């Protein structure tokens, strides 16, 4: 159980929910009447919807289809060089994307140069097939970043069989958006919709090249908005059939407007299981403008690592709702550190924008102008505080460190011989350790059993807060524990390595 907690503790410190992430795979390249304001009496009546017949998508497809493109990519491979694909790699390559089919490789590929044999020059090897759509008549094309990742050459084919060699202007892995440019004029293009105005239940279609079957149309409805999958963006969920090769293709409403870019599927088998996800077009367009201009996306950061706030933590800390982002770590000397943000704080708002889920914070901060000043509203020990913070540019190399194992709090003799109602034996946190981690108090877990052990707490963990009260020393902590109501859950702020997290515990009726 301790080992399970260690994994859960570390995994839960990353941004956003991980619930769906284990099931998500890219819809990737295929290789080679609402009852509003009604009285209870009215609301109790049967609710019926007006049925006007099933939709006919034919005219819609005729109108938008020509602007949807097939994208194929190649990789230049040189015998004996860095790009050489070995037999094992090629077998895995083909197993994943051809279902085991093994095309005959170019002559000489994968063989070592024999004495006197001339080196085989670089040859383009098919890398994958995806989808995309034309943004404007002058040849800007949008697709997924993973469609063109690692490609040396990219080719765009229109429905009229014209083929263009495309230039990748930029790709952003966080949002899975890429922008290409082809040299053409008076090209067919699609209109962009407003993904903020979509409604659950409205009809949508997807057009793409699943399994390299070009110009394939599938239809369905929007199943959910703002689906948090643990990724940087909350995605649009639909039941439109999406398969490998659909990646980068448009999700289109009945007005012929693009509202999303088909990107992922939730699956246990690798094929479509009834749930697909699309990148909201509003965010994709914001990203594309930066990619066109700079070839990359610049985002803001404040130097915190965050975790989700669940119902139990919220109730124990006196919050009305399970909202906000829990601060798991504050980067030393980073913007948040200088602003006075502390581990254990719950960030409720950023520049007035409510943080409903923890994953909202990086998106909002990322979209804030570099160098600007913002206000962070935090919940700390039962009080709401506003802290000014400077937003700096996100640096890919400036990543927060992950959990590093147990806290090194020492193994001093415990003050009490028996564990308390939380199943904990604790000692005072040594002065040098307090100074090292920048805290005024705290205790070190010297022994653990009962509810604390079941929750995954371990020797060496450092406890900094119990509910909304800062822990000063072992004597005060044990006194606080004796006053806990065994009918209610409490939370302790636990530091392990350089990470912190609230852990929910229910006190036992009496200590051991």
C-alpha positions as CSV (number, residue, x, y, z in Angstrom):
1,X,0.0,0.0,0.0
2,X,2.9,2.3,0.7
3,X,4.2,1.7,-2.8
4,X,0.8,2.4,-4.3
5,X,0.6,5.7,-2.5
6,X,4.0,6.7,-3.6
7,X,2.9,6.3,-7.2
8,X,-0.4,8.0,-6.6
9,X,1.3,10.8,-4.7
10,X,3.7,11.5,-7.5
11,X,1.2,11.0,-10.3
12,X,-1.4,13.3,-8.7
13,X,1.0,16.2,-8.5
14,X,1.0,16.8,-12.3
15,X,-1.4,19.2,-13.8
16,X,-5.0,18.2,-14.2
17,X,-6.9,15.0,-14.1
18,X,-5.3,11.8,-15.2
19,X,-8.4,9.7,-15.2
20,X,-8.8,9.5,-19.0
21,X,-5.1,9.8,-20.0
22,X,-4.4,6.1,-19.7
23,X,-7.1,5.4,-22.3
24,X,-6.2,8.2,-24.7
25,X,-4.4,7.6,-27.9
26,X,-3.9,10.0,-30.8
27,X,-6.3,9.6,-33.6
28,X,-2.9,9.5,-35.2
29,X,-1.2,9.2,-38.5
30,X,-1.9,6.0,-40.2
31,X,1.6,4.8,-41.3
32,X,2.5,4.0,-45.2
33,X,-35.8,21.5,-24.0
34,X,-33.7,22.7,-21.3
35,X,-36.0,23.2,-18.3
36,X,-35.0,26.8,-17.3
37,X,-37.0,28.9,-14.8
38,X,-39.9,26.4,-14.8
39,X,-42.0,25.9,-11.7
40,X,-41.8,22.4,-10.1
41,X,-45.2,21.6,-11.5
42,X,-44.1,22.5,-15.0
43,X,-40.8,20.8,-14.7
44,X,-42.6,17.6,-13.6
45,X,-44.4,17.4,-16.9
46,X,-42.9,15.2,-19.7
47,X,-40.3,17.0,-21.7
48,X,-40.4,16.3,-25.5
49,X,-38.1,17.5,-28.3
50,X,-39.3,18.4,-31.7
51,X,-38.2,15.8,-34.2
52,X,-38.0,17.0,-37.8
53,X,-36.3,14.0,-39.3
54,X,-32.7,12.9,-39.6
55,X,-30.3,15.4,-41.0
56,X,-29.0,15.1,-44.6
57,X,-25.3,15.9,-44.7
58,X,-24.9,15.6,-48.5
59,X,-25.0,19.3,-49.3
60,X,-22.8,20.2,-46.4
61,X,-20.2,17.7,-47.5
62,X,-20.3,19.0,-51.1
63,X,-19.6,22.5,-49.8
64,X,-16.8,21.8,-47.3
65,X,-15.2,18.6,-48.6
66,X,-12.9,20.2,-51.2
67,X,-11.1,22.1,-48.4
68,X,-10.2,19.0,-46.4
69,X,-6.8,17.5,-47.4
70,X,-4.8,14.3,-47.1
71,X,-1.4,14.7,-45.5
72,X,1.4,12.2,-46.1
73,X,4.9,12.5,-44.6
74,X,8.2,10.9,-45.4
75,X,11.5,10.5,-43.6
76,X,14.8,10.5,-45.3
77,X,16.7,7.3,-44.5
78,X,20.4,6.7,-45.2
79,X,22.0,3.3,-45.1
80,X,24.3,3.0,-42.1
81,X,23.4,6.6,-41.1
82,X,21.6,8.1,-38.2
83,X,18.2,7.6,-39.9
84,X,18.6,3.9,-40.5
85,X,15.7,1.8,-39.4
86,X,16.6,-1.6,-38.0
87,X,14.6,-4.8,-38.5
88,X,13.2,-4.7,-34.9
89,X,12.2,-1.0,-35.2
90,X,10.6,-1.6,-38.6
91,X,8.7,-4.6,-37.3
92,X,7.2,-2.5,-34.5
93,X,6.7,0.4,-36.9
94,X,4.6,-1.8,-39.1
95,X,2.8,-3.7,-36.3
96,X,1.4,-0.5,-34.9
97,X,0.2,1.1,-38.1
98,X,-0.2,-1.6,-40.7
99,X,-1.6,-4.3,-38.4
100,X,1.4,-6.5,-39.1
101,X,1.6,-6.0,-42.9
102,X,5.3,-5.6,-44.0
103,X,5.9,-3.7,-47.2
104,X,9.1,-4.6,-49.0
105,X,11.7,-2.0,-48.0
106,X,13.8,-0.1,-50.5
107,X,16.7,-2.2,-51.9
108,X,19.6,-2.1,-49.5
109,X,17.8,-0.6,-46.6
110,X,18.7,-2.0,-43.3
111,X,21.9,-3.8,-44.6
112,X,25.4,-2.9,-43.6
113,X,27.7,-1.6,-46.3
114,X,29.8,-4.5,-47.7
115,X,33.5,-3.7,-48.4
116,X,33.7,-1.8,-51.7
117,X,30.0,-1.2,-51.9
118,X,29.0,2.4,-52.5
119,X,26.8,3.9,-49.7
120,X,23.1,4.0,-50.5
121,X,22.0,7.7,-50.7
122,X,19.2,9.1,-48.6
123,X,15.8,7.8,-49.7
124,X,12.4,9.1,-48.7
125,X,10.6,6.4,-46.7
126,X,6.8,6.7,-46.1
127,X,6.3,7.8,-42.5
128,X,2.6,8.3,-42.1
129,X,-0.7,9.6,-43.3
130,X,-3.0,12.1,-41.6
131,X,-5.6,14.8,-42.4
132,X,-5.8,18.6,-42.4
133,X,-7.8,21.5,-43.8
134,X,-7.1,24.7,-45.6
135,X,-7.4,27.9,-43.6
136,X,-7.2,30.4,-46.4
137,X,-7.2,30.7,-50.2
138,X,-3.4,31.5,-50.2
139,X,-2.5,28.0,-48.9
140,X,-2.3,28.0,-45.1
141,X,-3.2,24.5,-43.8
142,X,-3.9,23.3,-40.2
143,X,-3.4,19.8,-38.8
144,X,-2.2,18.1,-35.7
145,X,1.4,18.5,-34.5
146,X,1.8,14.7,-34.1
147,X,0.9,14.3,-37.8
148,X,4.1,16.1,-39.0
149,X,6.3,15.3,-36.0
150,X,9.7,13.9,-37.1
151,X,8.9,14.3,-40.8
152,X,11.5,15.4,-43.3
153,X,9.0,16.0,-46.1
154,X,5.3,16.8,-46.0
155,X,2.9,16.5,-49.0
156,X,-0.7,17.8,-49.1
157,X,-3.2,16.3,-51.5
158,X,-6.5,18.0,-52.4
159,X,-9.7,16.2,-53.4
160,X,-9.1,17.1,-57.0
161,X,-5.8,15.1,-56.8
162,X,-3.5,18.2,-56.9
163,X,-0.5,17.6,-54.7
164,X,1.7,20.2,-53.1
165,X,4.9,19.9,-51.1
166,X,4.3,21.7,-47.8
167,X,6.5,23.7,-45.5
168,X,5.9,23.3,-41.8
169,X,5.7,26.8,-40.4
170,X,5.5,25.6,-36.8
171,X,4.0,22.9,-34.5
172,X,2.9,23.1,-30.9
173,X,2.9,19.8,-29.0
174,X,1.0,21.1,-26.0
175,X,-2.1,21.9,-28.0
176,X,-1.3,19.4,-30.8
177,X,-1.6,22.1,-33.5
178,X,0.6,22.6,-36.6
179,X,0.4,25.1,-39.4
180,X,1.7,24.2,-42.9
181,X,2.0,26.4,-46.0
182,X,1.5,25.3,-49.6
183,X,2.1,27.4,-52.7
184,X,-1.2,28.0,-54.3
185,X,-3.9,30.6,-54.8
186,X,-7.7,30.6,-55.0
187,X,-7.7,27.4,-53.0
188,X,-10.9,26.2,-51.3
189,X,-10.9,26.9,-47.6
190,X,-13.1,26.5,-44.5
191,X,-14.8,29.0,-42.3
192,X,-13.9,28.9,-38.6
193,X,-16.7,28.6,-36.0
194,X,-16.9,29.5,-32.3
195,X,-16.1,26.5,-30.1
196,X,-17.3,28.4,-27.0
197,X,-20.8,28.4,-28.4
198,X,-21.2,24.8,-29.2
199,X,-24.0,22.8,-27.5
200,X,-24.0,19.3,-26.3
201,X,-26.2,17.3,-28.6
202,X,-25.7,19.3,-31.8
203,X,-24.9,17.4,-35.0
204,X,-21.3,17.5,-36.3
205,X,-19.3,15.7,-39.0
206,X,-15.7,14.7,-39.4
207,X,-13.9,14.4,-42.7
208,X,-10.4,12.8,-43.0
209,X,-8.4,9.9,-44.1
210,X,-8.9,7.0,-41.7
211,X,-6.5,4.2,-42.6
212,X,-5.6,6.3,-45.7
213,X,-9.2,6.1,-47.0
214,X,-9.3,9.7,-48.3
215,X,-12.3,12.0,-48.0
216,X,-14.1,9.7,-45.5
217,X,-17.1,11.4,-43.8
218,X,-18.5,10.3,-40.4
219,X,-21.2,12.0,-38.4
220,X,-22.4,12.2,-34.8
221,X,-23.2,14.6,-32.0
222,X,-21.2,16.6,-29.5
223,X,-21.1,14.5,-26.4
224,X,-19.5,16.9,-23.9
225,X,-17.7,20.3,-23.8
226,X,-14.6,21.1,-21.8
227,X,-13.7,17.5,-21.3
228,X,-10.6,17.5,-19.1
229,X,-8.4,14.6,-20.2
230,X,-5.3,15.7,-18.3
231,X,-3.9,17.4,-21.3
232,X,-3.0,21.1,-21.6
233,X,-6.4,21.8,-23.2
234,X,-9.9,20.8,-22.2
235,X,-11.2,19.0,-25.4
236,X,-14.5,18.6,-27.2
237,X,-15.9,15.1,-26.9
238,X,-18.0,13.6,-29.6
239,X,-19.3,10.2,-30.8
240,X,-18.1,10.8,-34.3
241,X,-16.2,7.8,-35.6
242,X,-12.5,8.8,-35.6
243,X,-9.7,6.4,-36.4
244,X,-5.9,6.5,-37.1
245,X,-5.5,8.8,-40.1
246,X,-8.3,11.2,-39.1
247,X,-5.8,13.2,-37.0
248,X,-5.7,16.8,-38.1
249,X,-9.0,16.7,-39.9
250,X,-11.8,19.1,-39.1
251,X,-14.9,18.7,-36.8
252,X,-17.6,20.6,-38.6
253,X,-21.0,21.9,-37.5
254,X,-24.1,22.0,-39.5
255,X,-23.3,25.6,-40.7
256,X,-20.1,24.3,-42.3
257,X,-17.8,25.9,-39.7
258,X,-14.8,24.2,-38.1
259,X,-15.3,23.9,-34.4
260,X,-12.4,21.5,-33.6
261,X,-9.5,19.5,-34.9
262,X,-9.9,15.7,-34.5
263,X,-7.0,14.6,-32.4
264,X,-7.6,11.7,-30.0
265,X,-9.8,8.7,-29.2
266,X,-10.5,6.9,-25.9
267,X,-9.8,3.2,-26.6
268,X,-8.7,0.0,-25.0
269,X,-8.1,-1.7,-28.4
270,X,-6.4,1.1,-30.4
271,X,-9.5,1.5,-32.7
272,X,-12.6,3.6,-32.3
273,X,-14.7,2.7,-29.3
274,X,-17.4,5.4,-29.5
275,X,-15.5,8.4,-27.9
276,X,-13.4,10.9,-29.8
277,X,-11.8,14.2,-28.9
278,X,-11.1,17.4,-30.8
279,X,-9.0,20.4,-30.0
280,X,-11.3,23.5,-29.7
281,X,-10.8,25.7,-32.8
282,X,-10.7,28.9,-30.8
283,X,-7.5,27.8,-29.0
284,X,-6.2,26.3,-32.2
285,X,-6.6,29.6,-34.1
286,X,-4.8,31.5,-31.3
287,X,-1.9,29.1,-31.5
288,X,-1.9,29.2,-35.3
289,X,-1.4,32.9,-35.4
290,X,1.7,32.6,-33.3
291,X,3.0,29.7,-35.4
292,X,2.5,31.8,-38.5
293,X,4.3,34.8,-37.1
294,X,7.1,33.2,-35.0
295,X,7.2,29.5,-35.8
296,X,6.6,28.8,-32.1
297,X,4.2,29.6,-29.3
298,X,5.2,31.8,-26.3
299,X,3.4,31.2,-23.0
300,X,3.5,32.7,-19.6
301,X,4.5,30.9,-16.4
302,X,4.6,31.7,-12.7
303,X,6.7,28.8,-11.3
304,X,4.3,26.5,-9.5
305,X,3.5,22.8,-9.7
306,X,-0.2,22.1,-9.0
307,X,-2.6,19.3,-8.0
308,X,-6.3,18.8,-8.1
309,X,-8.5,19.9,-5.1
310,X,-11.0,17.2,-4.3
311,X,-14.2,17.4,-2.2
312,X,-12.7,16.1,0.9
313,X,-9.8,18.6,0.9
314,X,-12.2,21.4,0.1
315,X,-14.5,20.6,3.0
316,X,-11.6,20.2,5.5
317,X,-10.1,23.6,4.5
318,X,-13.5,25.4,4.6
319,X,-13.9,25.9,0.9
320,X,-17.5,25.9,-0.4
321,X,-16.7,24.0,-3.6
322,X,-14.0,21.6,-4.8
323,X,-12.4,24.2,-7.0
324,X,-9.0,25.7,-7.5
325,X,-5.5,24.4,-8.0
326,X,-3.5,23.1,-5.0
327,X,0.1,24.4,-4.9
328,X,2.3,21.3,-4.7
329,X,5.6,23.0,-5.2
330,X,6.8,26.6,-5.6
331,X,9.9,27.1,-7.7
332,X,12.6,28.8,-5.6
333,X,13.1,32.4,-6.6
334,X,10.4,32.0,-9.2
335,X,7.6,34.6,-9.8
336,X,5.2,32.8,-7.4
337,X,7.8,32.4,-4.7
338,X,8.6,36.2,-4.9
339,X,4.9,36.9,-4.8
340,X,4.6,35.0,-1.5
341,X,2.8,31.9,-2.8
342,X,3.4,28.9,-0.5
343,X,3.0,25.1,-0.9
344,X,-0.4,24.2,0.4
345,X,-2.1,27.3,-0.9
346,X,-5.2,26.8,-3.1
347,X,-5.2,29.1,-6.1
348,X,-8.9,30.2,-6.6
349,X,-8.5,32.9,-9.2
350,X,-5.9,34.3,-11.6
351,X,-6.5,37.9,-12.7
352,X,-10.1,37.5,-11.6
353,X,-10.7,34.4,-13.7
354,X,-12.0,31.5,-11.6
355,X,-10.0,28.4,-11.5
356,X,-12.6,25.7,-11.7
357,X,-10.2,22.8,-12.3
358,X,-6.5,22.7,-11.7
359,X,-5.9,22.4,-15.4
360,X,-7.5,25.8,-15.9
361,X,-4.5,27.5,-14.3
362,X,-1.8,26.7,-16.8
363,X,-4.1,27.6,-19.7
364,X,-5.0,31.0,-18.2
365,X,-1.4,31.8,-17.2
366,X,-0.1,30.5,-20.5
367,X,-2.3,33.0,-22.4
368,X,-1.3,36.0,-20.2
369,X,1.1,38.5,-21.8
370,X,4.8,38.0,-20.9
371,X,6.0,40.6,-18.5
372,X,2.6,41.6,-17.3
373,X,1.5,41.8,-13.7
374,X,-1.3,39.7,-12.5
375,X,-3.2,39.0,-9.2
376,X,-3.4,35.5,-7.7
377,X,-6.2,34.9,-5.3
378,X,-5.3,32.1,-2.9
379,X,-6.9,30.3,0.0
380,X,-4.6,29.9,3.0
381,X,-5.5,28.7,6.5
382,X,-9.1,29.8,6.2
383,X,-8.4,33.1,4.6
384,X,-8.5,34.5,1.1
385,X,-5.5,36.5,0.0
386,X,-4.6,38.5,-3.1
387,X,-1.0,38.3,-4.2
388,X,0.6,40.3,-7.0
389,X,2.8,38.2,-9.4
390,X,4.9,38.9,-12.5
391,X,4.3,36.5,-15.5
392,X,7.5,35.4,-17.2
393,X,8.1,33.4,-20.3
394,X,7.8,29.6,-20.1
395,X,11.1,27.9,-20.7
396,X,10.9,24.2,-21.7
397,X,14.1,23.6,-19.7
398,X,12.8,25.3,-16.6
399,X,10.7,22.4,-15.4
400,X,9.8,21.8,-11.8
401,X,11.5,18.9,-10.3
402,X,9.4,15.8,-9.5
403,X,9.0,14.1,-6.2
404,X,12.4,12.8,-5.0
405,X,11.3,10.3,-2.4
406,X,11.1,10.6,1.3
407,X,11.8,13.8,3.1
408,X,15.0,13.8,5.0
409,X,13.7,14.8,8.4
410,X,16.0,12.8,10.6
411,X,15.2,9.9,12.9
412,X,15.1,11.6,16.3
413,X,13.5,9.8,19.2
414,X,9.7,10.2,19.0
415,X,8.1,12.3,21.8
416,X,5.3,9.8,22.3
417,X,5.6,6.0,22.3
418,X,2.1,5.4,20.7
419,X,0.6,6.7,17.6
420,X,-2.2,9.2,17.7
421,X,-5.7,9.0,16.3
422,X,-4.3,9.5,12.8
423,X,-1.9,6.6,13.2
424,X,1.2,8.9,13.4
425,X,4.2,9.1,15.6
426,X,6.0,12.4,14.9
427,X,9.0,14.4,16.0
428,X,9.9,18.0,15.8
429,X,11.4,19.1,12.4
430,X,15.0,20.0,13.1
431,X,15.9,23.6,12.8
432,X,18.4,23.1,10.0
433,X,15.7,21.2,7.9
434,X,13.2,24.0,8.6
435,X,15.7,26.5,7.3
436,X,16.6,24.4,4.3
437,X,13.0,24.0,3.1
438,X,11.9,27.5,4.2
439,X,9.3,26.8,6.8
440,X,8.7,28.0,10.4
441,X,7.5,24.7,11.9
442,X,6.5,21.2,11.0
443,X,6.9,17.7,12.2
444,X,8.6,14.6,10.8
445,X,6.8,11.2,10.6
446,X,8.8,8.8,12.7
447,X,6.3,5.9,12.6
448,X,3.1,5.2,10.9
449,X,0.2,2.8,11.2
450,X,-3.6,2.7,11.0
451,X,-5.4,5.3,8.9
452,X,-2.2,7.1,8.0
453,X,-0.5,3.9,6.7
454,X,-3.6,3.1,4.8
455,X,-3.5,6.5,3.1
456,X,0.1,5.9,2.2
457,X,2.0,8.2,4.6
458,X,5.5,7.0,5.3
459,X,8.4,7.6,7.6
460,X,10.3,10.7,6.8
461,X,7.3,12.6,5.5
462,X,7.1,16.1,6.7
463,X,3.7,17.5,8.0
464,X,3.2,21.2,7.7
465,X,-0.5,21.8,8.3
466,X,-3.5,20.1,9.8
467,X,-6.7,21.4,8.2
468,X,-6.3,25.2,8.4
469,X,-3.7,25.3,11.2
470,X,0.0,25.5,10.7
471,X,1.9,22.8,12.6
472,X,4.5,24.2,14.9
473,X,5.9,21.1,16.7
474,X,5.0,17.6,17.8
475,X,3.4,18.6,21.0
476,X,1.0,21.0,19.3
477,X,0.3,18.6,16.5
478,X,-0.7,15.8,18.9
479,X,-2.9,18.2,20.9
480,X,-4.7,19.2,17.6
481,X,-5.3,15.6,16.7
482,X,-7.0,14.8,20.0
483,X,-9.6,17.5,19.2
484,X,-10.5,16.1,15.8
485,X,-14.0,14.8,15.2
486,X,-13.8,11.1,14.2
487,X,-17.0,11.6,12.2
488,X,-15.3,14.1,9.9
489,X,-12.4,13.8,7.6
490,X,-9.3,16.0,8.1
491,X,-6.5,16.9,5.8
492,X,-2.8,17.1,6.5
493,X,-0.4,19.0,4.2
494,X,2.4,16.5,3.5
495,X,5.8,17.3,2.1
496,X,7.8,14.5,0.5
497,X,11.0,15.5,-1.2
498,X,10.3,18.8,-2.8
499,X,6.6,18.1,-3.4
500,X,3.6,18.9,-1.2
501,X,0.0,17.6,-1.2
502,X,-3.0,17.5,1.0
503,X,-3.9,14.0,2.2
504,X,-7.4,13.3,3.6
505,X,-7.6,11.1,6.8
506,X,-10.5,10.1,9.1
507,X,-9.3,9.9,12.7
508,X,-9.9,6.6,14.5
509,X,-12.1,6.6,17.6
510,X,-9.1,6.2,19.8
511,X,-5.3,6.0,19.6
512,X,-3.5,2.7,19.6
